[in-house]
Amino acid sequence: MKKFLIGLMIAFVCNIPMSAKALTIVNKDMGFISVNASSSKEVVPDTASISFAVETFAPDSKTAVAKNKEITSKLILALKPILAVESSDSIQTKNFILKPNYITEKNGKKTFKNYSATNIVFVKTKKLENVSKLIDTAAENNVTNISELNFYIENEKQYTSELAREAINKAKIIANLTASELNQKVKGIKSIRVNIYPQNRYMSTYAASSNAIGAGAKSGTPIEFGKTKIQANVDAEFYVK
């Protein structure tokens, strides 16, 4: 009986499947290095945009709107000849606001004062040399406020793809040099993130109220648009072994 039990136990043990560890080859995990690289370029802007505000007041809404329409129409007619609207330039009404205005008395009571109508005319042009003329012409045509003069590059993709490629190549060179100094080799990419910083938005701004517009228009408004900067940053992690 004992011999039978011993034989049974041996047979049972022999039929137990081998553990996974005995069948698996374990590779040493690869390490990784983090790399940051960037590439930038200064470019002359090719587009400018400006906002002109026309604000009118009247005892009734109908008169306020009519007065605003008259001034805005004259403004648009005066600006159009300076723009290349047949090609890339544009002029449009961006926003119109009509609202009642009240005076708050000492006792907190509000008394109706008048209606105000505000029309925002937005201009975009590639003729940067005419920006000063646009501002002066608008001032001569009774605009209330000139603001948001921005110089920028309209088609950034032609530069951003090139800069991204340069930054990625720099990251690869740095990764290979670093790995070589550690007696290792780059085996692949763990992660990569590319950020583009088009530092050309709102580079230059100009603002003038109705109090200052007249003086500027007489002598010509000086405008300098300079250069704008576009930058590509790369954060990458490379496997090394």
C-alpha positions as CSV (number, residue, x, y, z in Angstrom):
1,M,0.0,0.0,0.0
2,K,2.8,2.4,0.9
3,K,4.6,1.6,-2.4
4,F,1.4,2.4,-4.2
5,L,1.0,5.8,-2.5
6,I,4.6,6.7,-3.1
7,G,4.3,5.8,-6.8
8,L,1.1,7.9,-7.1
9,M,2.7,10.9,-5.5
10,I,5.7,10.7,-7.9
11,A,3.3,10.5,-10.8
12,F,1.3,13.5,-9.5
13,V,4.3,15.7,-9.1
14,C,5.6,14.8,-12.6
15,N,2.3,15.9,-14.0
16,I,2.3,19.4,-12.4
17,P,2.9,22.1,-15.1
18,M,6.2,23.9,-14.9
19,S,6.0,27.4,-13.5
20,A,6.0,30.4,-15.8
21,K,9.4,31.6,-14.5
22,A,11.0,28.5,-15.8
23,L,9.7,29.2,-19.3
24,T,10.1,33.0,-19.5
25,I,13.3,34.8,-20.5
26,V,13.4,38.1,-18.6
27,N,15.1,41.0,-20.4
28,K,16.5,43.9,-18.5
29,D,14.3,47.0,-18.9
30,M,15.7,49.7,-21.0
31,G,16.4,53.1,-19.3
32,F,15.6,56.4,-20.9
33,I,16.9,60.0,-21.1
34,S,14.8,63.2,-21.3
35,V,15.8,65.9,-23.8
36,N,14.6,69.4,-24.4
37,A,15.5,71.3,-27.6
38,S,14.2,74.4,-29.4
39,S,14.5,76.3,-32.7
40,S,13.4,79.8,-33.4
41,K,13.3,82.3,-36.2
42,E,12.5,86.0,-36.5
43,V,10.3,86.9,-39.4
44,V,8.9,90.2,-40.8
45,P,5.1,90.2,-40.3
46,D,3.0,90.2,-43.5
47,T,-0.4,91.2,-42.2
48,A,-1.9,93.9,-40.0
49,S,-5.3,94.3,-38.4
50,I,-7.0,97.3,-36.9
51,S,-10.3,98.0,-35.1
52,F,-12.1,101.4,-35.6
53,A,-15.0,102.3,-33.3
54,V,-17.7,104.7,-34.3
55,E,-19.9,105.8,-31.4
56,T,-22.9,108.1,-31.7
57,F,-25.5,109.5,-29.1
58,A,-29.0,110.7,-29.5
59,P,-32.2,111.1,-27.4
60,D,-33.9,108.2,-29.3
61,S,-32.5,105.0,-30.7
62,K,-33.6,105.6,-34.2
63,T,-31.5,108.9,-34.5
64,A,-28.5,107.3,-32.8
65,V,-28.5,104.4,-35.3
66,A,-29.0,106.8,-38.3
67,K,-26.1,109.0,-37.2
68,N,-23.9,106.0,-36.7
69,K,-24.8,104.6,-40.1
70,E,-23.9,107.8,-41.8
71,I,-20.5,108.1,-40.2
72,T,-19.7,104.4,-40.6
73,S,-20.6,104.4,-44.3
74,K,-18.3,107.4,-44.9
75,L,-15.5,105.7,-43.0
76,I,-15.8,102.6,-45.0
77,L,-15.8,104.5,-48.3
78,A,-12.7,106.5,-47.2
79,L,-10.8,103.4,-46.2
80,K,-11.6,101.1,-49.2
81,P,-9.3,102.9,-51.7
82,I,-6.3,102.4,-49.4
83,L,-7.0,98.6,-49.1
84,A,-6.5,95.9,-51.7
85,V,-10.0,94.4,-51.2
86,E,-9.9,92.8,-54.6
87,S,-7.2,90.4,-53.4
88,S,-6.3,89.7,-49.7
89,D,-7.4,92.8,-47.8
90,S,-10.8,93.0,-46.1
91,I,-13.0,95.5,-44.3
92,Q,-16.1,94.5,-42.3
93,T,-18.5,95.4,-39.5
94,K,-17.4,93.3,-36.6
95,N,-19.9,94.3,-33.9
96,F,-22.8,96.7,-33.4
97,I,-24.2,97.7,-30.0
98,L,-27.2,99.8,-29.3
99,K,-28.0,100.6,-25.7
100,P,-29.8,103.1,-23.4
101,N,-27.7,105.1,-21.0
102,Y,-28.8,106.2,-17.5
103,I,-27.6,108.7,-14.9
104,T,-27.5,107.4,-11.4
105,E,-28.6,110.2,-8.9
106,K,-27.4,110.5,-5.3
107,N,-30.5,108.8,-4.0
108,G,-29.7,105.8,-6.3
109,K,-32.5,106.5,-8.7
110,K,-31.6,106.0,-12.4
111,T,-32.7,108.6,-14.9
112,F,-32.6,108.0,-18.7
113,K,-29.9,110.1,-20.5
114,N,-29.7,109.0,-24.1
115,Y,-29.1,106.1,-26.5
116,S,-25.6,105.2,-27.8
117,A,-24.9,103.2,-30.9
118,T,-21.4,101.7,-31.4
119,N,-20.2,100.1,-34.6
120,I,-16.8,98.3,-34.8
121,V,-15.2,98.3,-38.3
122,F,-12.4,95.7,-38.6
123,V,-9.7,96.1,-41.2
124,K,-7.1,93.5,-42.3
125,T,-4.4,94.4,-44.8
126,K,-1.1,93.1,-46.2
127,K,-0.1,96.6,-47.3
128,L,1.8,97.4,-44.1
129,E,3.2,100.6,-45.5
130,N,-0.4,102.0,-45.5
131,V,-1.2,101.3,-41.9
132,S,-0.4,104.8,-40.9
133,K,-2.6,106.2,-43.7
134,L,-5.5,104.0,-42.6
135,I,-5.3,105.3,-39.0
136,D,-5.0,108.9,-40.2
137,T,-7.9,108.5,-42.6
138,A,-10.1,107.0,-40.0
139,A,-9.2,109.9,-37.6
140,E,-10.3,112.4,-40.3
141,N,-13.6,110.6,-40.6
142,N,-14.8,111.0,-37.0
143,V,-14.0,107.6,-35.5
144,T,-14.3,107.6,-31.8
145,N,-11.6,105.1,-31.0
146,I,-8.8,103.3,-32.8
147,S,-7.5,100.1,-31.1
148,E,-6.1,96.6,-31.5
149,L,-3.5,97.2,-34.1
150,N,-1.8,93.8,-34.5
151,F,1.1,92.8,-36.8
152,Y,1.3,89.0,-37.4
153,I,2.2,86.3,-39.9
154,E,-0.9,85.0,-41.5
155,N,0.4,81.7,-42.7
156,E,2.6,80.4,-39.9
157,K,2.7,76.8,-41.2
158,Q,5.4,77.6,-43.8
159,Y,7.7,78.3,-40.9
160,T,6.4,76.1,-38.0
161,S,7.0,72.8,-39.8
162,E,10.6,73.8,-40.6
163,L,11.2,74.8,-37.0
164,A,9.6,71.7,-35.6
165,R,11.8,69.5,-37.8
166,E,15.0,71.4,-36.7
167,A,14.1,71.1,-33.0
168,I,13.4,67.4,-33.3
169,N,16.8,66.8,-35.1
170,K,18.5,68.8,-32.3
171,A,16.8,66.6,-29.7
172,K,18.0,63.4,-31.5
173,I,21.6,64.7,-31.6
174,I,21.6,65.6,-27.9
175,A,20.1,62.2,-27.1
176,N,22.8,60.3,-29.0
177,L,25.6,62.4,-27.5
178,T,24.2,61.9,-24.0
179,A,23.8,58.1,-24.5
180,S,27.3,57.8,-26.0
181,E,28.9,59.5,-22.9
182,L,27.1,56.9,-20.8
183,N,28.4,54.0,-22.9
184,Q,24.9,53.3,-24.2
185,K,22.9,53.6,-27.4
186,V,19.5,55.2,-28.3
187,K,17.1,52.3,-29.0
188,G,13.9,54.2,-29.6
189,I,11.5,57.0,-28.7
190,K,9.5,56.7,-25.5
191,S,7.5,60.0,-25.9
192,I,7.8,63.2,-27.8
193,R,5.9,66.5,-27.5
194,V,6.3,69.5,-29.9
195,N,5.0,72.9,-28.9
196,I,4.9,75.8,-31.3
197,Y,5.0,79.3,-29.9
198,P,3.9,81.8,-32.6
199,Q,5.1,84.9,-30.6
200,N,3.6,87.2,-33.2
201,R,0.1,87.7,-31.9
202,Y,-0.5,91.1,-30.4
203,M,3.1,92.1,-30.8
204,S,2.4,95.7,-31.5
205,T,-0.7,97.6,-30.2
206,Y,-2.0,101.0,-30.8
207,A,-4.9,102.8,-29.1
208,A,-6.2,106.3,-29.4
209,S,-9.3,108.0,-28.1
210,S,-11.2,110.8,-29.7
211,N,-9.2,113.3,-27.5
212,A,-5.9,112.3,-29.1
213,I,-6.9,111.3,-32.6
214,G,-6.9,114.8,-34.1
215,A,-3.4,115.7,-33.2
216,G,-2.0,112.5,-34.5
217,A,-3.8,112.8,-37.9
218,K,-2.2,116.2,-38.7
219,S,1.4,115.0,-38.5
220,G,0.9,111.4,-39.6
221,T,0.9,108.5,-37.2
222,P,4.3,106.8,-36.8
223,I,4.1,103.0,-37.0
224,E,6.9,100.5,-36.6
225,F,6.1,96.8,-37.0
226,G,9.6,95.3,-36.6
227,K,10.0,91.5,-36.6
228,T,8.1,88.7,-34.9
229,K,9.5,85.5,-33.4
230,I,8.2,82.0,-33.9
231,Q,9.6,79.2,-31.8
232,A,9.3,75.4,-31.7
233,N,10.1,73.5,-28.4
234,V,10.5,69.7,-28.3
235,D,10.3,67.6,-25.1
236,A,11.4,64.0,-25.9
237,E,12.2,60.8,-24.0
238,F,14.5,58.3,-25.7
239,Y,15.0,54.6,-24.7
240,V,18.7,53.8,-24.1
241,K,20.5,50.5,-23.5
